[in-house]
Amino acid sequence: MLPNSVIPTGTSSGGHVSKVQGKSAPRPIDELNQQGRRIQELLEQAEAMPDPAARALIQECVQSVLAFHGQGLAQMLQVVRVAGSDGQKVFEQLIQDSVVRGLLLIHGLHPVDLKTRLHDALNKVRPYMESHGGNVELISLENDVARLRLQGTCKSCPSSAVTLELAVRHAIEEACPDLMGFEVEGAAEPAAPGKTPAPTWTILEGLGQLGNGEIKATAVADIPLIICKMNENVYAYRNVCPACGLSFQPGSLEDGQIKCPLGHRYDAQRAGGGVDNAALHLDPFPLLVEKGEVKISVR
C-alpha cells in the first residue's frame, strides 16, 4: 500500500485567501497544498498500476525519499536549536510557520504536542470570542478528536454561534492539521479537518486608518458589510438593519452601539445583539486579525 498522505490535508484548512481590492500573490502554503494534491494524485495513479512489482518499487522509493527528507529536517532543527539565543528565535519561527509545521508533522518532528497546540489555538482566538460576549471550552481530547463547547452569547444567538464556530475552526485547523476531527457541542455534525469545505478568507484592505469608535461600509462577494472598531477589536456585520431593512450610514459609533437611520440600536461588542429589541440581532461574520492583516469569511 502506497503512503496515502504526503501533505496533511489540514494544512489547507485556512481556506483560500483573496483581497477585496486587487489580487494577492500566491502564498507559500497554497503552493505547498497544490503540490501536495498533485503528489497525492500521482500516488493514486501508481497504486492503480497492474504490475505489483512496479507498485512495490514506487512504494519503497517514496518511503526512502520521505525518510531521507525527514532525517535532513531533523538535523537542521537540531543545528538551529543549539545555536544559542539567535538560533532559538529562528527555531521558534520555524515551528510556527504553517508550511514548515506541515512538513514537520509529516515526519513526526514537531516539538509541540497536539494538546499544547490545541490549547494555544483556543487561547489565540479567545480574545475574539470574549469580545463578542462568548467563549470556548475544551471538554476533552481523546484519540486525537477534540470536543468543544461554545459559551455565552454564542449559545443564545444562532448567527453568532455559526460565526464564532468558524473562527474557532480556522484557529484549530491552522495550528493542528494533524487533529483527526473536532465537534462543537450543539453542532449538527462533527467537523473533520480536510473533509469539510474550507472557508474563503478575504483580506480587507484600507482598515489601518480605522480608529476606535469608527465604522466603515464595504462589500465582499456582493455582500454589503459594516466594519467597526471598539477597544482595539474589529467586528464585521451585514450592512442591513433587521428591524427596518435600511443600511447603516458610515460614521462614529455611539457608546459602542450601531444605530440605523431610524434609530434602531445594536451592541457592536456583543455579537450585534439588539439594544431595544432582544429578539433582533445583526448578522455577524468571522473576522480575524493576523500579522496585521484583517481577514473575513462570508461563507
C-alpha positions as MATLAB code, in Angstrom:
seq = 'MLPNSVIPTGTSSGGHVSKVQGKSAPRPIDELNQQGRRIQELLEQAEAMPDPAARALIQECVQSVLAFHGQGLAQMLQVVRVAGSDGQKVFEQLIQDSVVRGLLLIHGLHPVDLKTRLHDALNKVRPYMESHGGNVELISLENDVARLRLQGTCKSCPSSAVTLELAVRHAIEEACPDLMGFEVEGAAEPAAPGKTPAPTWTILEGLGQLGNGEIKATAVADIPLIICKMNENVYAYRNVCPACGLSFQPGSLEDGQIKCPLGHRYDAQRAGGGVDNAALHLDPFPLLVEKGEVKISVR';
ca = [
       0.000    0.000    0.000;
       1.417    3.372   -1.006;
       1.572    6.248    1.510;
      -1.809    7.991    1.336;
      -0.855   11.261    2.971;
       2.202   13.171    1.859;
       0.864   16.596    2.821;
      -1.570   16.724    5.775;
      -4.980   17.735    4.444;
      -5.375   20.071    7.383;
      -2.617   22.342    6.111;
      -5.106   23.779    3.665;
      -7.705   24.403    6.346;
      -7.189   28.121    6.301;
      -9.067   28.163    3.023;
      -8.500   30.381    0.012;
      -7.408   33.932    0.802;
      -8.113   36.795   -1.588;
      -8.029   40.559   -1.349;
     -11.146   42.678   -1.525;
      -9.269   45.030   -3.858;
      -6.817   43.635   -6.385;
      -5.231   40.176   -6.421;
      -2.814   38.846   -3.849;
       0.239   36.800   -4.729;
       0.007   33.045   -4.112;
       1.000   32.173   -0.567;
       3.695   29.525    0.099;
       1.147   27.385    1.955;
      -1.194   27.477   -1.059;
       1.603   26.390   -3.381;
       2.573   23.618   -0.963;
      -1.009   22.392   -0.804;
      -1.223   22.383   -4.593;
       1.982   20.375   -4.826;
       0.706   18.020   -2.141;
      -2.527   17.387   -4.026;
      -0.561   16.678   -7.198;
       1.667   14.200   -5.355;
      -1.431   12.524   -3.953;
      -2.882   12.183   -7.458;
       0.331   10.604   -8.716;
       0.403    8.155   -5.800;
      -3.179    7.125   -6.513;
      -2.280    6.536  -10.172;
       0.729    4.473   -9.104;
      -1.430    2.423   -6.720;
      -3.719    1.572   -9.653;
      -0.856    0.143  -11.729;
      -1.459   -3.530  -12.597;
       2.158   -4.603  -12.006;
       2.636   -5.423   -8.267;
       6.413   -5.238   -8.629;
       6.167   -1.697  -10.000;
       3.834   -0.678   -7.150;
       6.235   -2.107   -4.575;
       9.185   -0.320   -6.172;
       7.367    3.031   -6.156;
       6.307    2.484   -2.540;
       9.878    1.794   -1.462;
      11.115    4.828   -3.386;
       8.568    7.169   -1.791;
       9.278    5.840    1.700;
      13.010    6.220    1.166;
      12.623    9.809   -0.061;
      10.429   10.672    2.937;
      12.923    9.109    5.338;
      15.782   10.983    3.664;
      13.995   14.334    3.925;
      12.900   13.585    7.484;
      16.450   12.962    8.624;
      17.568   16.172    6.932;
      14.817   18.230    8.603;
      15.637   16.718   11.994;
      19.300   17.604   11.590;
      18.505   21.189   10.530;
      16.246   21.661   13.552;
      18.977   20.342   15.834;
      21.580   22.690   14.368;
      19.290   25.696   14.779;
      18.162   24.684   18.250;
      21.682   24.544   19.716;
      22.866   27.751   18.015;
      22.334   29.985   21.037;
      19.668   32.651   21.565;
      19.553   33.677   17.895;
      19.152   30.070   16.871;
      16.321   29.639   19.366;
      14.484   32.582   17.806;
      14.822   31.008   14.359;
      13.677   27.677   15.808;
      10.504   29.263   17.223;
       9.772   30.978   13.903;
      10.183   27.714   12.029;
       7.807   25.666   14.169;
       5.188   28.445   13.958;
       5.366   28.679   10.160;
       2.389   26.931    8.561;
       4.441   25.425    5.707;
       7.240   24.144    7.933;
       4.729   22.927   10.525;
       3.030   20.736    7.932;
       6.343   19.182    6.882;
       7.399   18.574   10.478;
       4.095   16.874   11.275;
       4.501   14.545    8.298;
       7.721   13.245    9.793;
       6.643   13.357   13.433;
       9.221   16.053   14.197;
       7.062   18.878   15.560;
       8.346   19.538   19.109;
       4.986   20.772   20.455;
       2.431   18.069   21.225;
      -1.111   18.186   19.889;
      -2.765   19.068   23.208;
      -0.488   22.063   23.757;
      -1.032   23.327   20.215;
      -4.788   22.923   20.650;
      -4.768   24.970   23.857;
      -2.604   27.611   22.162;
      -5.074   27.801   19.248;
      -8.012   28.309   21.611;
      -6.113   30.945   23.578;
      -5.332   32.721   20.329;
      -8.991   33.039   19.334;
     -10.355   33.507   22.873;
      -9.981   37.337   22.919;
     -12.069   37.475   19.737;
     -14.671   35.197   21.305;
     -14.794   37.235   24.513;
     -15.121   40.488   22.572;
     -18.338   39.051   21.118;
     -19.677   38.035   24.521;
     -18.736   34.385   24.150;
     -16.013   31.884   24.931;
     -14.936   28.353   24.090;
     -14.170   25.445   26.405;
     -12.188   22.293   25.631;
     -14.223   19.426   27.072;
     -11.985   16.551   26.058;
      -9.254   15.369   23.715;
      -9.382   11.639   23.122;
      -7.928    9.622   20.255;
      -6.911   12.911   18.601;
     -10.556   14.053   18.454;
     -11.478   17.200   20.392;
     -14.843   18.105   21.913;
     -15.555   21.804   22.426;
     -18.346   23.846   23.958;
     -19.329   27.394   22.977;
     -20.300   29.617   25.874;
     -22.031   32.948   26.458;
     -23.623   34.826   23.582;
     -22.566   32.024   21.252;
     -25.272   29.753   22.656;
     -28.184   32.194   22.540;
     -27.567   33.740   19.108;
     -27.614   31.196   16.236;
     -25.911   33.578   13.797;
     -23.206   34.396   16.323;
     -22.700   30.706   17.073;
     -22.019   29.938   13.412;
     -19.675   32.904   13.142;
     -17.649   32.080   16.224;
     -17.574   28.368   15.483;
     -15.986   29.145   12.113;
     -13.416   31.383   13.815;
     -12.558   28.556   16.232;
     -12.335   26.073   13.376;
      -9.921   28.299   11.491;
      -7.649   28.713   14.520;
      -7.631   24.992   15.324;
      -7.051   23.748   11.810;
      -4.276   26.279   11.316;
      -2.393   25.067   14.407;
      -3.476   21.398   14.480;
      -3.681   19.952   10.953;
      -2.975   16.532   12.497;
      -6.151   16.635   14.598;
      -8.381   13.782   13.409;
     -11.529   15.832   14.000;
     -13.402   18.021   16.426;
     -17.005   18.597   17.348;
     -18.656   21.622   18.884;
     -21.365   20.951   21.434;
     -24.710   21.725   19.820;
     -23.406   21.463   16.237;
     -25.261   19.148   13.874;
     -22.231   17.176   12.738;
     -18.596   16.867   13.846;
     -16.103   18.900   11.841;
     -13.197   16.939   10.418;
     -10.154   18.822    9.061;
      -9.842   18.449    5.319;
     -13.302   16.862    4.963;
     -15.474   19.958    5.273;
     -15.439   22.839    2.799;
     -12.723   25.290    3.759;
     -13.857   28.867    4.282;
     -12.910   31.551    1.797;
     -10.978   34.286    3.588;
     -10.801   37.745    2.041;
      -8.212   40.285    3.150;
      -9.855   43.626    3.889;
      -7.540   46.413    2.865;
      -7.648   50.028    3.972;
      -8.572   49.323    7.592;
      -5.300   50.574    9.016;
      -6.764   54.052    9.468;
      -9.939   52.819   11.163;
      -9.955   54.277   14.652;
     -11.737   53.225   17.814;
     -15.411   54.102   17.666;
     -15.440   54.326   13.870;
     -17.431   52.397   11.297;
     -16.779   51.740    7.615;
     -19.025   50.349    4.876;
     -17.619   47.903    2.309;
     -18.665   44.808    0.376;
     -17.266   41.320   -0.181;
     -18.721   38.974   -2.810;
     -21.600   41.438   -3.302;
     -22.481   41.219    0.398;
     -22.788   44.693    1.981;
     -20.800   44.916    5.212;
     -20.056   47.333    8.005;
     -16.717   47.067    9.761;
     -16.373   48.742   13.137;
     -13.682   49.021   15.770;
     -14.184   49.175   19.529;
     -11.464   48.929   22.177;
      -8.955   47.809   19.520;
     -11.237   44.914   18.494;
     -12.642   44.782   14.960;
     -16.135   43.497   14.143;
     -17.951   42.760   10.888;
     -21.727   42.695   10.311;
     -24.087   42.623    7.361;
     -24.969   46.199    6.463;
     -28.714   45.727    6.909;
     -30.836   46.665    9.912;
     -33.040   43.637   10.738;
     -35.740   45.945   12.117;
     -36.289   48.205    9.106;
     -34.124   46.806    6.302;
     -32.147   50.046    5.906;
     -28.378   50.157    5.636;
     -26.230   51.784    8.303;
     -24.615   55.090    7.464;
     -20.822   55.239    7.840;
     -19.853   57.301   10.863;
     -18.939   57.028   14.510;
     -20.429   54.557   16.919;
     -22.358   55.849   19.908;
     -21.434   54.228   23.232;
     -20.464   51.033   21.438;
     -23.807   50.844   19.674;
     -24.513   50.780   15.945;
     -27.588   52.848   15.049;
     -29.579   52.779   11.820;
     -31.162   55.940   10.292;
     -34.442   55.175   12.110;
     -32.699   54.827   15.472;
     -32.654   51.036   15.928;
     -29.617   50.178   18.039;
     -27.339   47.135   18.237;
     -24.435   46.271   20.539;
     -21.285   46.193   18.398;
     -19.285   44.284   21.036;
     -21.883   41.643   21.857;
     -22.472   39.882   18.538;
     -24.703   42.706   17.286;
     -27.455   41.983   19.791;
     -30.492   44.298   19.701;
     -30.464   47.007   22.387;
     -34.126   47.945   22.048;
     -35.392   44.532   20.941;
     -33.517   41.473   22.247;
     -35.175   39.286   19.601;
     -33.279   41.125   16.836;
     -29.576   40.987   16.133;
     -27.183   41.874   13.359;
     -25.768   39.174   11.114;
     -22.081   38.826   12.124;
     -19.235   37.419   10.031;
     -15.958   35.767   11.133;
     -13.243   38.392   11.117;
      -9.701   37.678   12.262;
      -6.612   39.860   12.580;
      -3.364   38.030   11.838;
       0.044   39.608   11.349;
      -1.533   42.992   10.735;
      -3.987   41.702    8.121;
      -7.743   41.734    8.648;
      -9.458   38.693    7.101;
     -13.162   37.990    6.760;
     -15.120   34.915    5.668;
     -18.560   35.421    4.152;
     -19.386   31.728    3.698;
];
